[in-house]
Amino acid sequence: MGLSFAMGKAFDLLLTPFEEFIHRQATSGLLLMGMAILALAAI
């Protein structure tokens, strides 16, 4: 149980920054798409 718990904890520590990165990229992509649509609508 000790090794499994330690591996799970290490995996969580690795996954959290990765998930944060994915979330930021998704948010940036949506913001960029929204601004592009806004710019096209203003033409």
mmCIF entry with sequence, helices, sheets and N, C-alpha, C, O atoms, coordinates in Angstrom:
data_MODEL
# 
_entry.id   MODEL 
# 
_entity.id                         1 
_entity.type                       polymer 
_entity.pdbx_number_of_molecules   1 
# 
_entity_poly.entity_id                      1 
_entity_poly.type                           'polypeptide(L)' 
_entity_poly.nstd_linkage                   no 
_entity_poly.nstd_monomer                   no 
_entity_poly.pdbx_seq_one_letter_code       MGLSFAMGKAFDLLLTPFEEFIHRQATSGLLLMGMAILALAAI 
_entity_poly.pdbx_seq_one_letter_code_can   MGLSFAMGKAFDLLLTPFEEFIHRQATSGLLLMGMAILALAAI 
_entity_poly.pdbx_strand_id                 A 
# 
loop_
_entity_poly_seq.entity_id 
_entity_poly_seq.num 
_entity_poly_seq.mon_id 
_entity_poly_seq.hetero 
1 1  MET n 
1 2  GLY n 
1 3  LEU n 
1 4  SER n 
1 5  PHE n 
1 6  ALA n 
1 7  MET n 
1 8  GLY n 
1 9  LYS n 
1 10 ALA n 
1 11 PHE n 
1 12 ASP n 
1 13 LEU n 
1 14 LEU n 
1 15 LEU n 
1 16 THR n 
1 17 PRO n 
1 18 PHE n 
1 19 GLU n 
1 20 GLU n 
1 21 PHE n 
1 22 ILE n 
1 23 HIS n 
1 24 ARG n 
1 25 GLN n 
1 26 ALA n 
1 27 THR n 
1 28 SER n 
1 29 GLY n 
1 30 LEU n 
1 31 LEU n 
1 32 LEU n 
1 33 MET n 
1 34 GLY n 
1 35 MET n 
1 36 ALA n 
1 37 ILE n 
1 38 LEU n 
1 39 ALA n 
1 40 LEU n 
1 41 ALA n 
1 42 ALA n 
1 43 ILE n 
# 
_struct_asym.id          A 
_struct_asym.entity_id   1 
# 
_struct_conf.conf_type_id            HELX_P 
_struct_conf.id                      HELX_P1 
_struct_conf.pdbx_PDB_helix_id       AA1 
_struct_conf.beg_label_comp_id       GLY 
_struct_conf.beg_label_asym_id       A 
_struct_conf.beg_label_seq_id        2 
_struct_conf.pdbx_beg_PDB_ins_code   ? 
_struct_conf.end_label_comp_id       ALA 
_struct_conf.end_label_asym_id       A 
_struct_conf.end_label_seq_id        42 
_struct_conf.pdbx_end_PDB_ins_code   ? 
_struct_conf.beg_auth_comp_id        GLY 
_struct_conf.beg_auth_asym_id        A 
_struct_conf.beg_auth_seq_id         2 
_struct_conf.end_auth_comp_id        ALA 
_struct_conf.end_auth_asym_id        A 
_struct_conf.end_auth_seq_id         42 
_struct_conf.pdbx_PDB_helix_class    1 
_struct_conf.details                 ? 
_struct_conf.pdbx_PDB_helix_length   41 
# 
_struct_conf_type.id          HELX_P 
_struct_conf_type.criteria    ? 
_struct_conf_type.reference   ? 
# 
loop_
_atom_site.group_PDB 
_atom_site.id 
_atom_site.type_symbol 
_atom_site.label_atom_id 
_atom_site.label_alt_id 
_atom_site.label_comp_id 
_atom_site.label_asym_id 
_atom_site.label_entity_id 
_atom_site.label_seq_id 
_atom_site.pdbx_PDB_ins_code 
_atom_site.Cartn_x 
_atom_site.Cartn_y 
_atom_site.Cartn_z 
_atom_site.occupancy 
_atom_site.B_iso_or_equiv 
_atom_site.pdbx_formal_charge 
_atom_site.auth_seq_id 
_atom_site.auth_comp_id 
_atom_site.auth_asym_id 
_atom_site.auth_atom_id 
_atom_site.pdbx_PDB_model_num 
ATOM 1   N N  . MET A 1 1  ? 0.830   -1.199 0.000   1.00 0.00 ? 1  MET A N  1 
ATOM 2   C CA . MET A 1 1  ? 0.000   0.000  0.000   1.00 0.00 ? 1  MET A CA 1 
ATOM 3   C C  . MET A 1 1  ? 0.869   1.255  0.000   1.00 0.00 ? 1  MET A C  1 
ATOM 4   O O  . MET A 1 1  ? 0.502   2.250  -0.626  1.00 0.00 ? 1  MET A O  1 
ATOM 5   N N  . GLY A 1 2  ? 2.001   1.234  0.680   1.00 0.00 ? 2  GLY A N  1 
ATOM 6   C CA . GLY A 1 2  ? 2.869   2.407  0.782   1.00 0.00 ? 2  GLY A CA 1 
ATOM 7   C C  . GLY A 1 2  ? 3.416   2.837  -0.567  1.00 0.00 ? 2  GLY A C  1 
ATOM 8   O O  . GLY A 1 2  ? 3.408   4.026  -0.886  1.00 0.00 ? 2  GLY A O  1 
ATOM 9   N N  . LEU A 1 3  ? 3.893   1.888  -1.365  1.00 0.00 ? 3  LEU A N  1 
ATOM 10  C CA . LEU A 1 3  ? 4.473   2.203  -2.671  1.00 0.00 ? 3  LEU A CA 1 
ATOM 11  C C  . LEU A 1 3  ? 3.397   2.720  -3.616  1.00 0.00 ? 3  LEU A C  1 
ATOM 12  O O  . LEU A 1 3  ? 3.611   3.684  -4.352  1.00 0.00 ? 3  LEU A O  1 
ATOM 13  N N  . SER A 1 4  ? 2.247   2.074  -3.589  1.00 0.00 ? 4  SER A N  1 
ATOM 14  C CA . SER A 1 4  ? 1.140   2.497  -4.450  1.00 0.00 ? 4  SER A CA 1 
ATOM 15  C C  . SER A 1 4  ? 0.707   3.918  -4.120  1.00 0.00 ? 4  SER A C  1 
ATOM 16  O O  . SER A 1 4  ? 0.445   4.716  -5.020  1.00 0.00 ? 4  SER A O  1 
ATOM 17  N N  . PHE A 1 5  ? 0.633   4.229  -2.847  1.00 0.00 ? 5  PHE A N  1 
ATOM 18  C CA . PHE A 1 5  ? 0.232   5.569  -2.408  1.00 0.00 ? 5  PHE A CA 1 
ATOM 19  C C  . PHE A 1 5  ? 1.275   6.600  -2.844  1.00 0.00 ? 5  PHE A C  1 
ATOM 20  O O  . PHE A 1 5  ? 0.927   7.686  -3.307  1.00 0.00 ? 5  PHE A O  1 
ATOM 21  N N  . ALA A 1 6  ? 2.556   6.252  -2.694  1.00 0.00 ? 6  ALA A N  1 
ATOM 22  C CA . ALA A 1 6  ? 3.636   7.169  -3.078  1.00 0.00 ? 6  ALA A CA 1 
ATOM 23  C C  . ALA A 1 6  ? 3.608   7.416  -4.587  1.00 0.00 ? 6  ALA A C  1 
ATOM 24  O O  . ALA A 1 6  ? 3.812   8.545  -5.035  1.00 0.00 ? 6  ALA A O  1 
ATOM 25  N N  . MET A 1 7  ? 3.358   6.375  -5.364  1.00 0.00 ? 7  MET A N  1 
ATOM 26  C CA . MET A 1 7  ? 3.300   6.530  -6.822  1.00 0.00 ? 7  MET A CA 1 
ATOM 27  C C  . MET A 1 7  ? 2.094   7.374  -7.218  1.00 0.00 ? 7  MET A C  1 
ATOM 28  O O  . MET A 1 7  ? 2.181   8.195  -8.131  1.00 0.00 ? 7  MET A O  1 
ATOM 29  N N  . GLY A 1 8  ? 0.984   7.176  -6.544  1.00 0.00 ? 8  GLY A N  1 
ATOM 30  C CA . GLY A 1 8  ? -0.214  7.963  -6.817  1.00 0.00 ? 8  GLY A CA 1 
ATOM 31  C C  . GLY A 1 8  ? 0.003   9.428  -6.496  1.00 0.00 ? 8  GLY A C  1 
ATOM 32  O O  . GLY A 1 8  ? -0.446  10.309 -7.229  1.00 0.00 ? 8  GLY A O  1 
ATOM 33  N N  . LYS A 1 9  ? 0.691   9.681  -5.402  1.00 0.00 ? 9  LYS A N  1 
ATOM 34  C CA . LYS A 1 9  ? 0.995   11.051 -4.994  1.00 0.00 ? 9  LYS A CA 1 
ATOM 35  C C  . LYS A 1 9  ? 1.922   11.711 -6.010  1.00 0.00 ? 9  LYS A C  1 
ATOM 36  O O  . LYS A 1 9  ? 1.717   12.870 -6.370  1.00 0.00 ? 9  LYS A O  1 
ATOM 37  N N  . ALA A 1 10 ? 2.937   10.990 -6.474  1.00 0.00 ? 10 ALA A N  1 
ATOM 38  C CA . ALA A 1 10 ? 3.871   11.516 -7.474  1.00 0.00 ? 10 ALA A CA 1 
ATOM 39  C C  . ALA A 1 10 ? 3.137   11.780 -8.787  1.00 0.00 ? 10 ALA A C  1 
ATOM 40  O O  . ALA A 1 10 ? 3.394   12.782 -9.455  1.00 0.00 ? 10 ALA A O  1 
ATOM 41  N N  . PHE A 1 11 ? 2.231   10.889 -9.153  1.00 0.00 ? 11 PHE A N  1 
ATOM 42  C CA . PHE A 1 11 ? 1.461   11.053 -10.379 1.00 0.00 ? 11 PHE A CA 1 
ATOM 43  C C  . PHE A 1 11 ? 0.574   12.293 -10.288 1.00 0.00 ? 11 PHE A C  1 
ATOM 44  O O  . PHE A 1 11 ? 0.438   13.036 -11.260 1.00 0.00 ? 11 PHE A O  1 
ATOM 45  N N  . ASP A 1 12 ? -0.028  12.513 -9.123  1.00 0.00 ? 12 ASP A N  1 
ATOM 46  C CA . ASP A 1 12 ? -0.862  13.708 -8.916  1.00 0.00 ? 12 ASP A CA 1 
ATOM 47  C C  . ASP A 1 12 ? -0.029  14.975 -9.021  1.00 0.00 ? 12 ASP A C  1 
ATOM 48  O O  . ASP A 1 12 ? -0.478  15.970 -9.590  1.00 0.00 ? 12 ASP A O  1 
ATOM 49  N N  . LEU A 1 13 ? 1.174   14.944 -8.477  1.00 0.00 ? 13 LEU A N  1 
ATOM 50  C CA . LEU A 1 13 ? 2.051   16.120 -8.541  1.00 0.00 ? 13 LEU A CA 1 
ATOM 51  C C  . LEU A 1 13 ? 2.469   16.411 -9.975  1.00 0.00 ? 13 LEU A C  1 
ATOM 52  O O  . LEU A 1 13 ? 2.632   17.573 -10.345 1.00 0.00 ? 13 LEU A O  1 
ATOM 53  N N  . LEU A 1 14 ? 2.644   15.376 -10.786 1.00 0.00 ? 14 LEU A N  1 
ATOM 54  C CA . LEU A 1 14 ? 3.016   15.548 -12.180 1.00 0.00 ? 14 LEU A CA 1 
ATOM 55  C C  . LEU A 1 14 ? 1.813   15.976 -13.008 1.00 0.00 ? 14 LEU A C  1 
ATOM 56  O O  . LEU A 1 14 ? 1.939   16.822 -13.893 1.00 0.00 ? 14 LEU A O  1 
ATOM 57  N N  . LEU A 1 15 ? 0.662   15.407 -12.733 1.00 0.00 ? 15 LEU A N  1 
ATOM 58  C CA . LEU A 1 15 ? -0.530  15.654 -13.524 1.00 0.00 ? 15 LEU A CA 1 
ATOM 59  C C  . LEU A 1 15 ? -1.077  17.056 -13.308 1.00 0.00 ? 15 LEU A C  1 
ATOM 60  O O  . LEU A 1 15 ? -1.591  17.667 -14.245 1.00 0.00 ? 15 LEU A O  1 
ATOM 61  N N  . THR A 1 16 ? -0.977  17.569 -12.108 1.00 0.00 ? 16 THR A N  1 
ATOM 62  C CA . THR A 1 16 ? -1.551  18.875 -11.808 1.00 0.00 ? 16 THR A CA 1 
ATOM 63  C C  . THR A 1 16 ? -0.969  19.990 -12.680 1.00 0.00 ? 16 THR A C  1 
ATOM 64  O O  . THR A 1 16 ? -1.749  20.753 -13.251 1.00 0.00 ? 16 THR A O  1 
ATOM 65  N N  . PRO A 1 17 ? 0.356   20.130 -12.818 1.00 0.00 ? 17 PRO A N  1 
ATOM 66  C CA . PRO A 1 17 ? 0.878   21.171 -13.706 1.00 0.00 ? 17 PRO A CA 1 
ATOM 67  C C  . PRO A 1 17 ? 0.490   20.921 -15.163 1.00 0.00 ? 17 PRO A C  1 
ATOM 68  O O  . PRO A 1 17 ? 0.239   21.866 -15.911 1.00 0.00 ? 17 PRO A O  1 
ATOM 69  N N  . PHE A 1 18 ? 0.441   19.650 -15.567 1.00 0.00 ? 18 PHE A N  1 
ATOM 70  C CA . PHE A 1 18 ? 0.059   19.313 -16.933 1.00 0.00 ? 18 PHE A CA 1 
ATOM 71  C C  . PHE A 1 18 ? -1.396  19.692 -17.191 1.00 0.00 ? 18 PHE A C  1 
ATOM 72  O O  . PHE A 1 18 ? -1.720  20.249 -18.239 1.00 0.00 ? 18 PHE A O  1 
ATOM 73  N N  . GLU A 1 19 ? -2.265  19.392 -16.241 1.00 0.00 ? 19 GLU A N  1 
ATOM 74  C CA . GLU A 1 19 ? -3.675  19.759 -16.372 1.00 0.00 ? 19 GLU A CA 1 
ATOM 75  C C  . GLU A 1 19 ? -3.830  21.280 -16.418 1.00 0.00 ? 19 GLU A C  1 
ATOM 76  O O  . GLU A 1 19 ? -4.655  21.805 -17.166 1.00 0.00 ? 19 GLU A O  1 
ATOM 77  N N  . GLU A 1 20 ? -3.039  21.972 -15.621 1.00 0.00 ? 20 GLU A N  1 
ATOM 78  C CA . GLU A 1 20 ? -3.068  23.433 -15.619 1.00 0.00 ? 20 GLU A CA 1 
ATOM 79  C C  . GLU A 1 20 ? -2.680  23.975 -16.995 1.00 0.00 ? 20 GLU A C  1 
ATOM 80  O O  . GLU A 1 20 ? -3.309  24.901 -17.508 1.00 0.00 ? 20 GLU A O  1 
ATOM 81  N N  . PHE A 1 21 ? -1.641  23.389 -17.583 1.00 0.00 ? 21 PHE A N  1 
ATOM 82  C CA . PHE A 1 21 ? -1.180  23.793 -18.907 1.00 0.00 ? 21 PHE A CA 1 
ATOM 83  C C  . PHE A 1 21 ? -2.274  23.561 -19.951 1.00 0.00 ? 21 PHE A C  1 
ATOM 84  O O  . PHE A 1 21 ? -2.536  24.433 -20.780 1.00 0.00 ? 21 PHE A O  1 
ATOM 85  N N  . ILE A 1 22 ? -2.908  22.396 -19.912 1.00 0.00 ? 22 ILE A N  1 
ATOM 86  C CA . ILE A 1 22 ? -3.975  22.075 -20.866 1.00 0.00 ? 22 ILE A CA 1 
ATOM 87  C C  . ILE A 1 22 ? -5.128  23.064 -20.708 1.00 0.00 ? 22 ILE A C  1 
ATOM 88  O O  . ILE A 1 22 ? -5.681  23.538 -21.701 1.00 0.00 ? 22 ILE A O  1 
ATOM 89  N N  . HIS A 1 23 ? -5.487  23.371 -19.482 1.00 0.00 ? 23 HIS A N  1 
ATOM 90  C CA . HIS A 1 23 ? -6.588  24.303 -19.227 1.00 0.00 ? 23 HIS A CA 1 
ATOM 91  C C  . HIS A 1 23 ? -6.256  25.687 -19.784 1.00 0.00 ? 23 HIS A C  1 
ATOM 92  O O  . HIS A 1 23 ? -7.099  26.332 -20.408 1.00 0.00 ? 23 HIS A O  1 
ATOM 93  N N  . ARG A 1 24 ? -5.024  26.136 -19.552 1.00 0.00 ? 24 ARG A N  1 
ATOM 94  C CA . ARG A 1 24 ? -4.612  27.453 -20.071 1.00 0.00 ? 24 ARG A CA 1 
ATOM 95  C C  . ARG A 1 24 ? -4.638  27.471 -21.594 1.00 0.00 ? 24 ARG A C  1 
ATOM 96  O O  . ARG A 1 24 ? -5.078  28.450 -22.198 1.00 0.00 ? 24 ARG A O  1 
ATOM 97  N N  . GLN A 1 25 ? -4.172  26.397 -22.213 1.00 0.00 ? 25 GLN A N  1 
ATOM 98  C CA . GLN A 1 25 ? -4.144  26.345 -23.675 1.00 0.00 ? 25 GLN A CA 1 
ATOM 99  C C  . GLN A 1 25 ? -5.558  26.331 -24.238 1.00 0.00 ? 25 GLN A C  1 
ATOM 100 O O  . GLN A 1 25 ? -5.830  26.980 -25.248 1.00 0.00 ? 25 GLN A O  1 
ATOM 101 N N  . ALA A 1 26 ? -6.455  25.599 -23.595 1.00 0.00 ? 26 ALA A N  1 
ATOM 102 C CA . ALA A 1 26 ? -7.845  25.540 -24.049 1.00 0.00 ? 26 ALA A CA 1 
ATOM 103 C C  . ALA A 1 26 ? -8.495  26.914 -23.907 1.00 0.00 ? 26 ALA A C  1 
ATOM 104 O O  . ALA A 1 26 ? -9.221  27.356 -24.798 1.00 0.00 ? 26 ALA A O  1 
ATOM 105 N N  . THR A 1 27 ? -8.237  27.582 -22.794 1.00 0.00 ? 27 THR A N  1 
ATOM 106 C CA . THR A 1 27 ? -8.797  28.912 -22.572 1.00 0.00 ? 27 THR A CA 1 
ATOM 107 C C  . THR A 1 27 ? -8.251  29.901 -23.591 1.00 0.00 ? 27 THR A C  1 
ATOM 108 O O  . THR A 1 27 ? -8.999  30.719 -24.126 1.00 0.00 ? 27 THR A O  1 
ATOM 109 N N  . SER A 1 28 ? -6.965  29.831 -23.860 1.00 0.00 ? 28 SER A N  1 
ATOM 110 C CA . SER A 1 28 ? -6.349  30.723 -24.843 1.00 0.00 ? 28 SER A CA 1 
ATOM 111 C C  . SER A 1 28 ? -6.927  30.480 -26.233 1.00 0.00 ? 28 SER A C  1 
ATOM 112 O O  . SER A 1 28 ? -7.185  31.426 -26.977 1.00 0.00 ? 28 SER A O  1 
ATOM 113 N N  . GLY A 1 29 ? -7.127  29.224 -26.577 1.00 0.00 ? 29 GLY A N  1 
ATOM 114 C CA . GLY A 1 29 ? -7.696  28.886 -27.878 1.00 0.00 ? 29 GLY A CA 1 
ATOM 115 C C  . GLY A 1 29 ? -9.113  29.420 -28.034 1.00 0.00 ? 29 GLY A C  1 
ATOM 116 O O  . GLY A 1 29 ? -9.470  29.955 -29.084 1.00 0.00 ? 29 GLY A O  1 
ATOM 117 N N  . LEU A 1 30 ? -9.908  29.276 -27.002 1.00 0.00 ? 30 LEU A N  1 
ATOM 118 C CA . LEU A 1 30 ? -11.282 29.778 -27.057 1.00 0.00 ? 30 LEU A CA 1 
ATOM 119 C C  . LEU A 1 30 ? -11.306 31.303 -27.146 1.00 0.00 ? 30 LEU A C  1 
ATOM 120 O O  . LEU A 1 30 ? -12.115 31.877 -27.876 1.00 0.00 ? 30 LEU A O  1 
ATOM 121 N N  . LEU A 1 31 ? -10.428 31.942 -26.410 1.00 0.00 ? 31 LEU A N  1 
ATOM 122 C CA . LEU A 1 31 ? -10.346 33.399 -26.455 1.00 0.00 ? 31 LEU A CA 1 
ATOM 123 C C  . LEU A 1 31 ? -9.918  33.866 -27.854 1.00 0.00 ? 31 LEU A C  1 
ATOM 124 O O  . LEU A 1 31 ? -10.480 34.821 -28.392 1.00 0.00 ? 31 LEU A O  1 
ATOM 125 N N  . LEU A 1 32 ? -8.935  33.197 -28.430 1.00 0.00 ? 32 LEU A N  1 
ATOM 126 C CA . LEU A 1 32 ? -8.473  33.538 -29.773 1.00 0.00 ? 32 LEU A CA 1 
ATOM 127 C C  . LEU A 1 32 ? -9.584  33.338 -30.799 1.00 0.00 ? 32 LEU A C  1 
ATOM 128 O O  . LEU A 1 32 ? -9.769  34.176 -31.682 1.00 0.00 ? 32 LEU A O  1 
ATOM 129 N N  . MET A 1 33 ? -10.324 32.238 -30.690 1.00 0.00 ? 33 MET A N  1 
ATOM 130 C CA . MET A 1 33 ? -11.423 31.981 -31.619 1.00 0.00 ? 33 MET A CA 1 
ATOM 131 C C  . MET A 1 33 ? -12.511 33.044 -31.465 1.00 0.00 ? 33 MET A C  1 
ATOM 132 O O  . MET A 1 33 ? -13.064 33.514 -32.460 1.00 0.00 ? 33 MET A O  1 
ATOM 133 N N  . GLY A 1 34 ? -12.814 33.417 -30.251 1.00 0.00 ? 34 GLY A N  1 
ATOM 134 C CA . GLY A 1 34 ? -13.821 34.446 -30.011 1.00 0.00 ? 34 GLY A CA 1 
ATOM 135 C C  . GLY A 1 34 ? -13.405 35.781 -30.589 1.00 0.00 ? 34 GLY A C  1 
ATOM 136 O O  . GLY A 1 34 ? -14.226 36.483 -31.178 1.00 0.00 ? 34 GLY A O  1 
ATOM 137 N N  . MET A 1 35 ? -12.139 36.142 -30.429 1.00 0.00 ? 35 MET A N  1 
ATOM 138 C CA . MET A 1 35 ? -11.652 37.410 -30.976 1.00 0.00 ? 35 MET A CA 1 
ATOM 139 C C  . MET A 1 35 ? -11.638 37.380 -32.495 1.00 0.00 ? 35 MET A C  1 
ATOM 140 O O  . MET A 1 35 ? -11.927 38.396 -33.127 1.00 0.00 ? 35 MET A O  1 
ATOM 141 N N  . ALA A 1 36 ? -11.310 36.241 -33.099 1.00 0.00 ? 36 ALA A N  1 
ATOM 142 C CA . ALA A 1 36 ? -11.314 36.117 -34.560 1.00 0.00 ? 36 ALA A CA 1 
ATOM 143 C C  . ALA A 1 36 ? -12.734 36.289 -35.107 1.00 0.00 ? 36 ALA A C  1 
ATOM 144 O O  . ALA A 1 36 ? -12.929 36.955 -36.124 1.00 0.00 ? 36 ALA A O  1 
ATOM 145 N N  . ILE A 1 37 ? -13.722 35.692 -34.440 1.00 0.00 ? 37 ILE A N  1 
ATOM 146 C CA . ILE A 1 37 ? -15.114 35.818 -34.867 1.00 0.00 ? 37 ILE A CA 1 
ATOM 147 C C  . ILE A 1 37 ? -15.560 37.265 -34.727 1.00 0.00 ? 37 ILE A C  1 
ATOM 148 O O  . ILE A 1 37 ? -16.246 37.798 -35.599 1.00 0.00 ? 37 ILE A O  1 
ATOM 149 N N  . LEU A 1 38 ? -15.172 37.892 -33.638 1.00 0.00 ? 38 LEU A N  1 
ATOM 150 C CA . LEU A 1 38 ? -15.504 39.295 -33.413 1.00 0.00 ? 38 LEU A CA 1 
ATOM 151 C C  . LEU A 1 38 ? -14.879 40.185 -34.505 1.00 0.00 ? 38 LEU A C  1 
ATOM 152 O O  . LEU A 1 38 ? -15.525 41.103 -35.011 1.00 0.00 ? 38 LEU A O  1 
ATOM 153 N N  . ALA A 1 39 ? -13.633 39.904 -34.853 1.00 0.00 ? 39 ALA A N  1 
ATOM 154 C CA . ALA A 1 39 ? -12.961 40.680 -35.888 1.00 0.00 ? 39 ALA A CA 1 
ATOM 155 C C  . ALA A 1 39 ? -13.619 40.477 -37.250 1.00 0.00 ? 39 ALA A C  1 
ATOM 156 O O  . ALA A 1 39 ? -13.762 41.431 -38.015 1.00 0.00 ? 39 ALA A O  1 
ATOM 157 N N  . LEU A 1 40 ? -14.014 39.262 -37.556 1.00 0.00 ? 40 LEU A N  1 
ATOM 158 C CA . LEU A 1 40 ? -14.686 38.986 -38.839 1.00 0.00 ? 40 LEU A CA 1 
ATOM 159 C C  . LEU A 1 40 ? -16.071 39.633 -38.883 1.00 0.00 ? 40 LEU A C  1 
ATOM 160 O O  . LEU A 1 40 ? -16.518 40.079 -39.940 1.00 0.00 ? 40 LEU A O  1 
ATOM 161 N N  . ALA A 1 41 ? -16.733 39.682 -37.758 1.00 0.00 ? 41 ALA A N  1 
ATOM 162 C CA . ALA A 1 41 ? -18.066 40.297 -37.711 1.00 0.00 ? 41 ALA A CA 1 
ATOM 163 C C  . ALA A 1 41 ? -17.974 41.810 -37.878 1.00 0.00 ? 41 ALA A C  1 
ATOM 164 O O  . ALA A 1 41 ? -18.921 42.444 -38.344 1.00 0.00 ? 41 ALA A O  1 
ATOM 165 N N  . ALA A 1 42 ? -16.836 42.388 -37.497 1.00 0.00 ? 42 ALA A N  1 
ATOM 166 C CA . ALA A 1 42 ? -16.671 43.833 -37.576 1.00 0.00 ? 42 ALA A CA 1 
ATOM 167 C C  . ALA A 1 42 ? -16.300 44.310 -38.985 1.00 0.00 ? 42 ALA A C  1 
ATOM 168 O O  . ALA A 1 42 ? -16.327 45.507 -39.271 1.00 0.00 ? 42 ALA A O  1 
ATOM 169 N N  . ILE A 1 43 ? -15.957 43.368 -39.853 1.00 0.00 ? 43 ILE A N  1 
ATOM 170 C CA . ILE A 1 43 ? -15.558 43.755 -41.226 1.00 0.00 ? 43 ILE A CA 1 
ATOM 171 C C  . ILE A 1 43 ? -16.756 44.234 -42.006 1.00 0.00 ? 43 ILE A C  1 
ATOM 172 O O  . ILE A 1 43 ? -16.626 44.601 -43.173 1.00 0.00 ? 43 ILE A O  1 
# 
